[in-house]
């Protein structure tokens, strides 16, 4: 018991030091400025409770720098931005959507020695490249999750194509010799829409599928492939088991048939050299 208390005390001391570490605080502050809702105007009447929470967080540790305080404020501001947007969104919530999750493989190991500036620069480039492709393919980024994101599509084919294109675009990024590698997971279902976000079992399934992917790989459930023209893809069934997902869930590694893409280009007037 005494050993357990000593261990807990050491952990507490470490967290206290990290909370006030200048580098950690700078990174937390930078993350806060980049969260949805940073600096957004919100209604004091409709968001009075969250404003009170933000006030209490801001008072924590007085004037001392605090990473926990910065991240806490970032969470509240993001929630406020979400609640503010809920009454203004015009998108339809009828019918199934395909959910995409992505993240970078091996990013945490690289980030430990890269420094705050390099980490934020890389994430900005990765997020921009991914969002551009997702938007062009008709998808919507619902949230950023550290070194990854979540997006939704009305069309399963667009979702698969966007996942592959984002992986290729991200692999072309280099920073100080580091080349990021994206992985992606897709699942189609009818999650619950909450503001501009989605919640529910289908979201959890998509996240678990993404976690099982390797660098540069796109995994998709059978439900997603059922929404597409499967002849456009090469697929290989993957052994898959994850907590919180159905035992009979079928998952495939999916790759577009690039020969078909080349044929389409030639039929449209292109030439091969």
C-alpha distance (Angstrom), angle and dihedral (degrees) to the residues before:
residue distance angle dihedral
X1 . . .
X2 3.82 . .
X3 3.80 89.7 .
X4 3.81 90.3 51.5
X5 3.81 91.0 51.7
X6 3.81 91.3 49.2
X7 3.81 89.8 50.2
X8 3.80 91.8 49.7
X9 3.81 90.1 48.0
X10 3.83 91.3 53.2
X11 3.79 90.7 49.4
X12 3.81 90.0 50.2
X13 3.81 91.5 50.4
X14 3.80 91.2 49.4
X15 3.81 92.8 50.1
X16 3.80 91.4 47.4
X17 3.80 91.6 52.2
X18 3.81 92.7 45.2
X19 3.81 90.7 49.1
X20 3.81 90.5 59.9
X21 3.81 97.8 36.0
X22 3.80 108.8 123.9
X23 3.81 95.1 -137.3
X24 3.80 92.3 48.2
X25 3.80 91.4 47.6
X26 3.82 91.6 49.0
X27 3.80 90.9 51.5
X28 3.83 92.0 47.1
X29 3.81 90.5 48.0
X30 3.82 91.2 49.6
X31 3.79 90.8 49.3
X32 3.82 89.6 50.7
X33 3.83 92.3 53.6
X34 3.80 89.5 53.4
X35 3.79 98.5 48.0
X36 3.82 119.6 106.8
X37 3.79 106.8 -94.1
X38 3.80 97.2 28.5
X39 3.80 104.7 151.1
X40 3.79 91.6 -2.7
X41 3.79 120.0 151.2
X42 3.79 112.2 -118.7
X43 3.76 133.5 -179.8
X44 3.84 113.1 -98.5
X45 3.80 90.2 -155.2
X46 3.80 97.4 53.5
X47 3.81 95.6 36.4
X48 3.80 101.0 36.9
X49 3.81 94.4 126.5
X50 3.79 95.0 51.1
X51 3.81 90.2 45.5
X52 3.81 88.3 56.0
X53 3.80 90.6 50.8
X54 3.79 90.0 49.8
X55 3.81 89.8 50.6
X56 3.81 91.6 52.8
X57 3.79 91.7 47.9
X58 3.79 91.4 49.0
X59 3.82 89.9 53.3
X60 3.80 92.5 52.9
X61 3.84 113.5 116.4
X62 3.81 90.6 2.4
X63 3.80 111.6 -118.6
X64 3.83 95.1 -17.3
X65 3.83 116.6 117.5
X66 3.80 109.7 -103.1
X67 3.80 129.6 -177.2
X68 3.82 90.7 -165.0
X69 3.81 90.6 54.8
X70 3.83 92.5 49.9
X71 3.80 93.2 48.6
X72 3.80 91.3 44.6
X73 3.79 91.0 53.6
X74 3.80 90.1 46.9
X75 3.82 89.7 55.2
X76 3.80 92.8 50.0
X77 3.82 93.0 46.7
X78 3.79 91.3 49.9
X79 3.81 90.6 50.5
X80 3.79 91.2 48.6
X81 3.79 91.2 50.7
X82 3.79 89.8 50.7
X83 3.80 92.8 50.1
X84 3.80 91.4 46.8
X85 3.82 91.4 53.2
X86 3.81 94.9 47.7
X87 3.78 93.8 83.4
X88 3.81 94.9 46.0
X89 3.79 104.2 48.3
X90 3.80 115.5 110.4
X91 3.80 100.9 -173.8
X92 3.79 120.7 124.5
X93 3.80 117.4 -115.4
X94 3.81 96.3 -164.8
X95 3.79 120.0 119.2
X96 3.80 134.7 7.8
X97 3.79 125.5 -42.8
X98 3.78 131.6 -160.2
X99 3.79 112.4 -124.5
X100 3.79 120.6 -149.3
X101 3.80 126.4 -164.3
X102 3.80 123.4 -175.9
X103 3.77 136.1 177.1
X104 3.80 140.8 162.6
X105 3.80 120.5 -95.3
X106 3.80 114.2 -131.8
X107 3.78 92.7 1.7
X108 3.81 96.9 130.4
X109 3.80 92.7 56.4
X110 3.80 91.9 50.9
X111 3.81 93.2 43.7
X112 3.82 92.9 57.3
X113 3.80 91.4 68.5
X114 3.79 101.1 26.2
X115 3.80 100.4 75.6
X116 3.81 131.8 -126.6
X117 3.81 97.5 -79.7
X118 3.79 94.1 51.0
X119 3.81 92.2 46.4
X120 3.80 93.6 51.4
X121 3.81 92.2 44.4
X122 3.79 92.3 51.9
X123 3.80 94.1 45.9
X124 3.80 90.9 50.0
X125 3.82 90.8 52.9
X126 3.81 93.7 45.2
X127 3.81 93.3 46.8
X128 3.80 92.9 47.3
X129 3.81 93.8 48.5
X130 3.81 91.7 47.2
X131 3.80 95.9 45.4
X132 3.81 93.2 48.1
X133 3.81 91.1 55.5
X134 3.81 94.7 42.0
X135 3.80 91.7 50.7
X136 3.80 92.8 46.7
X137 3.80 89.1 52.1
X138 3.81 91.8 53.0
X139 3.79 97.7 -101.0
X140 3.79 131.2 127.7
X141 3.79 126.7 -137.8
X142 3.80 105.9 -133.8
X143 3.80 98.1 -176.9
X144 3.79 145.7 -13.8
X145 3.80 117.1 -122.8
X146 3.79 110.2 -163.5
X147 3.80 103.3 -81.5
X148 3.81 93.7 1.8
X149 3.78 144.7 42.5
X150 3.78 145.8 -144.2
X151 3.81 122.6 -129.7
X152 3.80 136.7 171.7
X153 3.80 132.2 -144.9
X154 3.77 133.9 -170.7
X155 3.82 90.2 -148.8
X156 3.80 121.5 57.3
X157 3.79 93.7 -155.2
X158 3.79 91.4 55.0
X159 3.79 89.4 49.4
X160 3.82 93.7 53.7
X161 3.80 92.8 45.0
X162 3.80 91.3 48.2
X163 3.80 91.6 50.3
X164 3.80 92.0 53.4
X165 3.78 94.7 42.9
X166 3.81 91.4 49.1
X167 3.79 90.0 51.2
X168 3.81 91.3 52.8
X169 3.81 93.0 45.3
X170 3.80 93.0 49.6
X171 3.81 92.4 47.5
X172 3.81 88.1 58.5
X173 3.82 91.3 60.4
X174 3.80 117.5 96.5
X175 3.79 129.6 -178.0
X176 3.80 121.6 -179.0
X177 3.79 90.0 -24.9
X178 3.80 94.6 -48.0
X179 3.80 117.9 122.9
X180 3.83 114.5 -166.5
X181 3.80 121.2 -137.9
X182 3.79 120.3 -150.3
X183 3.78 127.1 -152.9
X184 3.79 126.3 -168.8
X185 3.78 142.2 -163.8
X186 3.82 129.3 -165.4
X187 3.78 135.0 -166.7
X188 3.80 132.0 168.0
X189 3.77 123.2 -143.5
X190 3.78 144.7 110.5
X191 3.81 107.7 -81.0
X192 3.77 121.4 177.6
X193 3.81 114.5 -92.2
X194 3.82 114.3 -133.3
X195 3.78 111.1 179.5
X196 3.79 106.0 -56.5
X197 3.80 92.1 -21.8
X198 3.80 136.0 76.0
X199 3.80 129.3 -136.8
X200 3.76 136.6 -175.5
X201 3.79 146.0 70.4
X202 3.81 94.0 -50.2
X203 3.80 90.4 58.0
X204 3.79 90.3 50.4
X205 3.80 91.0 50.3
X206 3.81 92.2 52.3
X207 3.81 90.6 50.1
X208 3.81 92.1 50.2
X209 3.79 91.2 48.9
X210 3.80 90.6 52.7
X211 3.82 90.4 50.0
X212 3.81 89.0 58.2
X213 3.82 95.1 53.6
X214 3.79 123.7 101.9
X215 3.79 126.6 -134.4
X216 3.80 110.4 -61.0
X217 3.81 92.0 5.9
X218 3.80 129.3 127.3
X219 3.80 116.9 -155.4
X220 3.80 121.2 -168.9
X221 3.77 132.5 -178.5
X222 3.77 122.8 -122.6
X223 3.81 88.0 -108.7
X224 3.81 89.8 63.2
X225 3.80 94.7 46.2
X226 3.81 89.4 50.1
X227 3.83 86.9 63.7
X228 3.82 93.4 55.6
X229 3.77 142.6 58.9
X230 3.80 96.2 -93.3
X231 3.81 92.2 -163.3
X232 3.81 87.5 74.4
X233 3.80 91.8 66.2
X234 3.75 141.5 59.1
X235 3.78 107.9 -138.3
X236 3.77 136.3 -173.1
X237 3.78 121.9 -168.9
X238 3.78 113.0 -120.4
X239 3.77 127.2 -151.4
X240 3.79 103.5 -115.6
X241 3.78 135.0 -178.2
X242 3.80 124.6 156.1
X243 3.78 134.7 159.9
X244 3.78 112.8 -101.9
X245 3.82 95.8 24.8
X246 3.84 129.9 102.7
X247 3.81 114.1 -89.1
X248 3.80 90.9 -130.9
X249 3.83 94.4 52.0
X250 3.81 110.8 136.8
X251 3.81 117.6 -151.3
X252 3.81 130.3 -173.7
X253 3.76 135.5 -167.4
X254 3.81 102.0 -127.6
X255 3.81 129.5 -156.2
X256 3.83 126.2 175.0
X257 3.79 116.2 -119.4
X258 3.79 97.5 -112.8
X259 3.82 92.2 -169.4
X260 3.80 87.7 65.6
X261 3.80 89.9 51.9
X262 3.80 90.8 52.0
X263 3.82 91.1 48.7
X264 3.79 90.5 52.2
X265 3.80 90.0 51.3
X266 3.81 93.1 51.5
X267 3.81 92.3 46.8
X268 3.80 88.4 53.6
X269 3.78 90.5 58.6
X270 3.79 102.0 -84.8
X271 3.80 122.7 135.2
X272 3.80 130.5 -144.6
X273 3.79 119.7 -132.2
